[in-house]
């Protein structure tokens, strides 16, 4: 089932209290246990949109993409431009995380720097 998921920046050196003004809004398929569902993604991938919002920067829009590779044989990334891969952002073991409110996930920005985000909201898309 497609879910609307909001992630906000957790504490890090530049944001010691975290920030609700930095994060992601995404639409993604989750299975009954709250994990990203690659089989469902294949059926609805055009609807799996991501909006990155960051204080002081323009919002960016992209697609949530599941692709071969990674530690468990596949990985999830955010693709902002299908013609270029230098701006993609990759999730850190997103395939193993349970997407439930108040849990944490990590995403590497386009420069390869990891950031931790708190799952602040999930509801049907």
Secondary structure, DSSP 8 states (H G I E B T S, - for coil): -EEEEEEEE--BTTBTT-EEEEEEEEEEEB-TTS-B-HHHHHHHGGG-EEEEE-TTS--EEEEEEEEE-STTSEEEEEES-TT-STT-EEESSGGG----TT-EEEEE-TTS-EEEEEEEEEEE-
